[in-house]
Amino acid sequence: MVHGENTRSAPGRPRSAEVSREIVLAALALLREKGPTGVTMEAVAQRSGVAKTTIYRRYKNRYELLRSSLAFVEDIPEPPRGIPTRERLKNLLEQFRRGVEDVVGLRALAAVLHGDEDPEFTQAFRETILRPRLDVMLGTLRTGEAEGELRAGVDHETVVSMLAGSYIARSVTQGTPPSDWADRVLDVIWPSIRA
C-alpha cells in the first residue's frame, strides 16, 4: 500500500531512495503505533537508523515529514467495472479498512476525530488519505447509477458518509470492526440504494 519516494529535491549529491523510504516507513510505523504526536524527527531518526540531519535535509519539520509520509501511501485503485457495483463497494470498503488499520493506524484516525489537537495533521490526513478514497467510492456509486444498478437520485455523498462512517463509529465504540464488517454495512444500506 505504499509507493515511491516523495521528497523535495535539493542541489548536491542525489538522495538515496532507500534512505528516503526508510524514513517514511519509520514515520508510518510510529504513526500506527503512537499517533501523529509520536512522529517526531528524533523518534523517526531512532526508528529508521537515519541521522536526524539527513532527515532535516529532506523535510524541514515534522509536518512536512507527516504530509510526505501520508502522500507515500498508494491511492486506492478503481475496482474493475466488470464486477457488480455491490462487489466494487465491498472491495473499496475492505481497502479503506486495510488502509486505516494496516498503514496509518487507528491512532491516526482518532487524532483526526480530535482535529483541534493537531490541525495540520488532520488537514493532511483528510486531503491525502480520506478524500481520495471517498472520491473513489463516490465515483463507484455514480457509475452504478449510470449503469442502472443503483436507484436514480440517491444522495451519493450521504451514502459514502454512511459507509465510511460506519467503520469509524464501530472502531470508536467497540474497537476493531469484525472481519465481515463490509458485508454487514452493505447488507443494511444496499436495499435502500439498489435499483
C-alpha positions in Angstrom: 0.0 0.0 0.0 3.0 2.3 -0.3 4.8 3.6 -3.3 7.9 5.5 -4.4 9.8 8.4 -2.9 8.1 11.8 -2.4 10.7 14.2 -1.1 11.8 17.6 -2.2 15.0 17.8 -4.2 17.9 19.9 -3.3 21.2 20.7 -5.1 24.2 18.5 -4.4 24.5 14.7 -4.1 21.4 12.7 -5.3 19.3 11.5 -2.5 19.1 7.8 -1.8 15.6 6.5 -2.5 16.3 3.7 0.0 17.1 6.1 2.8 14.0 8.2 2.0 11.9 5.0 2.0 13.3 4.0 5.4 12.5 7.5 6.8 8.9 7.3 5.6 8.3 3.7 6.7 9.6 4.6 10.1 7.3 7.6 10.3 4.3 5.5 9.2 5.2 2.8 11.8 5.3 5.5 14.5 2.0 6.9 13.3 0.3 3.5 13.5 1.8 2.8 17.0 1.6 6.2 18.7 -0.5 8.5 16.5 0.8 11.8 14.9 2.3 13.2 18.1 4.6 10.2 18.2 6.1 11.1 14.9 9.0 13.4 15.8 12.2 13.9 14.0 14.1 12.3 16.9 11.8 9.3 17.0 12.0 8.8 13.2 15.8 9.0 13.4 15.9 6.4 16.1 13.4 4.1 14.4 14.9 4.3 10.9 18.6 4.4 11.9 19.0 7.5 9.7 20.7 10.6 11.1 18.5 13.4 12.2 20.5 15.8 10.0 19.7 13.6 7.0 16.0 13.7 7.8 16.1 17.5 8.1 17.8 17.7 4.7 14.7 16.1 3.3 12.0 17.6 5.5 12.1 21.0 7.2 9.8 19.9 10.0 7.6 17.1 11.3 4.5 18.3 9.5 6.3 18.2 6.2 7.5 14.7 7.1 4.0 13.6 8.1 2.5 15.0 4.9 5.1 13.3 2.8 4.6 10.0 4.7 0.8 10.2 4.1 1.4 11.0 0.4 3.6 7.9 0.2 0.6 5.7 0.7 -0.9 4.4 -2.5 -4.2 5.6 -3.7 -7.0 3.1 -3.8 -7.2 1.7 -7.3 -10.5 2.0 -9.0 -12.1 -1.5 -8.9 -12.8 -3.2 -12.2 -16.0 -2.1 -13.9 -16.8 -5.7 -14.9 -18.0 -6.6 -11.5 -21.3 -5.6 -9.9 -21.5 -2.3 -8.0 -22.0 -4.1 -4.7 -18.8 -6.1 -5.1 -16.9 -2.9 -6.1 -18.2 -1.2 -3.0 -17.2 -4.1 -0.8 -13.7 -4.1 -2.4 -13.4 -0.4 -1.7 -14.6 -0.7 1.9 -12.1 -3.5 2.6 -9.3 -1.4 1.1 -10.4 1.5 3.2 -10.3 -0.7 6.3 -6.8 -2.1 5.4 -5.5 1.4 4.8 -6.6 2.7 8.1 -5.7 -0.4 10.2 -2.5 -1.5 8.5 -1.0 1.6 7.0 -1.8 4.7 9.1 -3.4 3.1 12.1 -6.4 3.7 14.3 -4.5 6.3 16.4 -4.2 8.5 13.3 -7.9 8.2 12.8 -8.5 9.1 16.5 -6.3 12.2 16.0 -8.4 13.3 13.1 -11.6 12.9 15.1 -10.0 15.3 17.6 -8.8 17.6 14.9 -8.1 20.5 17.1 -5.2 18.6 18.8 -3.1 18.6 15.6 -4.9 20.6 12.9 -2.1 20.4 10.4 -2.0 16.6 10.6 -5.8 16.5 10.4 -5.8 18.6 7.2 -3.1 16.5 5.6 -4.9 13.2 6.6 -8.2 14.5 5.1 -6.6 15.7 1.9 -4.2 12.8 1.3 -5.9 9.7 2.8 -9.6 10.2 3.3 -10.8 12.5 0.4 -9.2 10.4 -2.4 -10.7 7.2 -1.0 -14.1 8.7 -0.5 -14.0 10.1 -4.0 -13.4 6.7 -5.5 -16.5 5.4 -3.6 -18.5 8.3 -4.9 -17.4 7.5 -8.5 -18.4 3.9 -8.0 -21.9 4.9 -6.8 -22.3 7.3 -9.8 -21.2 4.6 -12.2 -23.6 2.1 -10.6 -26.4 4.6 -11.0 -25.4 5.3 -14.7 -25.3 1.5 -15.3 -28.8 1.1 -13.8 -27.7 -1.0 -10.8 -28.5 1.8 -8.3 -31.6 3.8 -7.9 -31.6 7.2 -9.5 -31.5 10.3 -7.3 -29.7 8.6 -4.3 -27.6 11.1 -2.3 -24.2 9.7 -3.0 -22.3 11.9 -0.5 -24.6 10.6 2.3 -24.2 7.0 1.2 -20.4 7.3 1.3 -20.6 9.0 4.7 -22.7 6.2 6.0 -20.4 3.5 4.6 -17.1 5.1 5.8 -18.7 6.4 8.9 -19.9 3.0 10.0 -16.3 1.9 10.2 -15.3 4.9 12.2 -18.2 4.6 14.6 -17.7 0.9 15.1 -14.0 1.4 15.7 -14.6 4.2 18.2 -17.4 2.4 20.1 -16.3 -1.2 20.0 -12.8 -1.5 18.8 -11.7 -3.1 15.6 -14.8 -4.0 13.5 -15.4 -7.7 12.7 -13.9 -9.2 9.6 -17.3 -9.2 7.9 -17.9 -5.5 8.5 -18.0 -4.6 4.8 -20.7 -7.2 4.1 -22.7 -6.2 7.2 -22.8 -2.5 6.3 -23.7 -3.2 2.7 -26.5 -5.6 3.8 -28.1 -2.7 5.6 -27.5 0.0 3.0 -27.9 -1.9 -0.2 -31.7 -2.4 -0.2 -32.2 1.4 0.0 -29.9 2.2 -2.9 -30.3 -0.6 -5.4 -32.4 -0.1 -8.5 
